[in-house]
Amino acid sequence: MDGVILTPLKQIYNPKGDIYHAMKKSDDGFRGFGEAYFSTIHKGIIKGWKKHTQMTLNLIVPVGEIEFVVYNEKTNTFYTVQLSQNNYQRLTISPNLWMAFRGVDSYSMLLNLASIEHDPDEALTLDRDEIPYEW
């Protein structure tokens, strides 16, 4: 889908503790740095729909497993991917695409490396049933 990039990430295994790469400024999808935050979600819970008008999202799942759904209302198409330690990749979502996500494991955590700082007036939200997607 145009505006979506899925980037495989390095996991470096170490007997004292593993390293999980997230993003470098030279990576495709890097659009500047505004803030980084973690968000947790429980199994079966769905968060979304949200559409950012300026922010580029860079989503990584270091704990658990999360299903992401991106919707392009201009083309009426969906893009879906499940990210986890076993499918360790970074999902980059450009502005003006709708996004929602669902917890697959009992407890999951994502990291968002956002291109701009949070601004409550910059994003639009819809109720889950306003975009027809069968979870």
C-alpha positions in Angstrom: 0.0 0.0 0.0 1.3 3.4 -0.9 2.4 5.2 2.3 3.2 2.0 4.2 6.7 0.6 4.7 7.5 -2.7 6.5 11.2 -2.9 7.4 12.9 -6.0 8.8 14.9 -5.2 12.0 18.0 -6.7 13.6 17.8 -8.7 16.8 21.2 -9.3 18.3 21.1 -12.2 20.7 23.4 -12.0 23.8 23.5 -14.3 26.7 23.4 -11.3 29.1 20.4 -9.7 27.3 19.3 -9.2 23.7 19.4 -6.0 21.7 16.4 -5.0 19.5 17.1 -2.4 16.8 14.4 0.2 16.2 15.4 3.0 13.9 18.3 5.1 12.6 18.0 8.5 11.0 19.4 6.9 7.7 16.4 4.5 7.6 13.7 4.7 4.9 10.6 6.0 6.7 12.5 8.4 9.0 10.8 11.7 8.8 12.3 13.5 11.8 11.9 12.9 15.5 9.1 14.4 17.6 8.6 11.9 20.4 8.8 8.2 21.3 6.3 6.4 23.5 5.2 2.9 24.5 1.6 1.7 24.4 0.3 -1.6 25.9 -2.7 -3.6 24.8 -4.4 -6.8 26.1 -5.5 -9.8 24.0 -8.6 -9.1 22.0 -8.7 -5.4 22.7 -8.9 -3.1 19.6 -7.6 0.5 19.6 -8.4 2.7 16.7 -9.5 4.0 14.2 -7.1 7.0 14.1 -5.8 9.1 11.2 -2.9 11.5 11.7 -2.8 14.4 9.3 0.9 15.3 9.8 2.5 12.6 11.9 4.4 9.6 10.5 4.2 6.6 12.7 7.0 4.1 13.2 5.6 1.1 15.1 7.7 -1.7 16.6 6.5 -4.6 18.8 9.2 -5.7 21.2 6.8 -7.6 23.6 3.8 -9.8 22.7 2.1 -9.7 19.3 -0.1 -7.1 17.7 -2.2 -7.1 14.5 -2.1 -3.8 12.7 -4.7 -2.7 10.1 -4.1 0.3 7.8 -7.0 1.6 5.7 -6.6 3.9 2.7 -10.0 5.5 2.2 -9.1 6.9 -1.2 -8.5 3.4 -2.7 -10.8 1.5 -0.3 -7.9 -0.9 0.5 -6.6 -2.5 3.7 -3.1 -3.5 4.7 -2.6 -5.9 7.6 0.4 -7.3 9.4 1.1 -9.0 12.7 4.3 -7.9 14.5 6.0 -9.6 17.3 9.5 -10.8 18.4 9.1 -13.6 15.9 8.1 -11.1 13.1 10.3 -8.3 14.3 9.9 -5.4 11.8 9.1 -1.7 11.9 5.8 -0.6 10.4 5.9 2.9 9.0 2.6 4.6 8.3 2.4 7.9 6.5 -0.1 10.7 7.4 -3.7 10.5 6.1 -4.1 6.7 6.4 -6.4 5.2 9.0 -4.9 2.8 11.5 -6.2 0.4 14.2 -4.6 -2.4 16.1 -5.6 -5.5 18.1 -3.8 -7.3 20.9 -3.0 -11.0 19.9 -1.1 -12.1 23.0 -2.3 -11.7 26.6 -0.1 -8.6 27.0 1.6 -6.7 24.2 3.6 -3.5 24.0 4.4 -1.3 21.0 6.9 1.5 20.6 6.0 4.5 18.3 8.8 6.6 17.1 6.7 9.6 15.9 7.9 12.2 13.5 6.3 15.1 15.5 5.2 15.7 19.1 1.7 14.7 20.0 -0.9 17.4 19.2 -4.5 16.5 20.0 -5.8 18.6 17.1 -3.6 16.8 14.5 -5.4 13.5 14.5 -8.9 12.3 13.6 -10.7 9.4 15.2 -13.6 7.1 14.3 -15.6 4.5 16.1 -14.5 0.9 15.3 -17.7 0.2 13.3 -17.3 3.2 11.0 -14.7 1.5 8.8 -16.0 -2.0 7.7 -13.2 -4.4 8.7 -13.9 -7.9 10.0 -11.6 -8.5 13.0 
